[in-house]
Amino acid sequence: MNSFVKGTLILIVAAFFGECLEFLINMILARELGEGGLGHYMTILPTIFLIVLLASFELPVSVSKLIAEKDDQYHRSMIGHAVRLTIIFTSVLLLLAAVIFPFLSVFNAYHPMLKWIVYLLIPVISFSSIARGFFMGKQLMGKIAFSHFLRRIVQLLLLAAVYQLFEFDRPTAILIAFCTLAGSELVVFIYLTHLFIVQYQQLKKAPGVNVNRKQVQRQLMAVSVPTTSLRIFHALTHAVQPFLIKGALLQAGMSADMATEHFGMLAGVAMTIGFFPAFIAHSFLIILIPTVSKANANEETAKLQKLLMQVMLMTFLYGIPAVTLFYFMAEPLTNLFFQSTSASYYLQLLWPYFLFHFFVMPMQAYLIGLGLIKDASIHTVWATAVSFLLIYFLGRMPGLQMDGVIIGMNTGSVLLTMLHYLTICKKIGITWTGKHAVTIRH
């Protein structure tokens, strides 16, 4: 069994159990917070993910790409430079956050401690990102897989224990939910940091070659800056999306409370269920970045072509049955959260959104590995612009409301997938004549 297949299987198995735990976590949150509380939780979550993204500076991607492309003798020096860069970046980010956080109005509707819980997450995420990138680049996927599982099991146990033992008002209950999220990240940080220190000590014992500090930092920044910009744009749009959707629904005639509840059913129930199989796509993303980077660096065009077709086929094999199941079993699945016909209806309408996103994630990894991050960014901007325009103009129509919102979401997903796929095919020498793919031999 080659390293790609083995690593993918390890990630998929661990991610499956992790997603099962995530499903249980969201069920607990839905029952403890209620429809309105879940809507508030899901509204602030994209903003927190944006801050977490800034803290990571996409180091898992840039470090893994650099490690995969270089021989072992260069790794010790490169990691040392990466750690120093992270210390500087994290210090600056902490200072900026300390100044900006007190004035962020998005936190005003939540417990005052929430912003400082997020503040403490910044260094935890930053330094664990180096370890993630190192293990990804070395294709030690067992450690990455276990860290994902560990995060979920710790969060689930904390949630179950705290909510079982104590009663809270809604603002405090939402704060507790985020505290358990932060606690799980801290446990994963300790786990990954310990393993990373052990690996680094082994690197120090082996003969190594020093790499120019500026060269390493330039290579890291060449990947981290555009990838972070792409992720920031993605996170910003996800942070704006709840307010855009609720704003459109208000103009369509819904009350504020009703709009929040419908968004909670969309994001907290329908999307939680629909994205359940995305752990497979995410596993592909993790393993493909170093694999594609190495094959591209070695100019192994045939390998890149074959790998793309394999990934697309595997995505079809799990994606089609998954969305079919969600469509026909929507009501019993959504009833695990709420007795709501709206949630099941949304799950059925969103099947194109879920299916095409299963393809987007591995293709985004391909674009990063091929050095086409700029193309990925342009595609995302166009697809998001089209999606948001449709969400707003169709969602504000009294006759469509949430139907119009979902049409916009589906359209953006399909457009993004097509743009990614055509760009990858052009780069690695795959064209289309009639209905059959033809590989161009070099």
JOGIVEN-V575144 format. One record per helix or strand of 2 or more residues. SS is the DSSP state (a for helix, b for strand). FROM is the first residue (numbers start at 0). TO is the last residue. If there is no record, write none. Layout:
# JOGIVEN-V575144
ss=<SS,SS>
from=<FROM,FROM>
to=<TO,TO>
This chain:
# JOGIVEN-V575144
ss=<a,a,a,a,a,a,a,a,a,a,a,a,a,a,a,a,b,b>
from=<2,58,71,104,113,140,169,212,255,277,300,329,340,350,372,401,429,435>
to=<55,68,102,106,136,164,204,250,273,296,327,333,348,368,394,427,432,438>
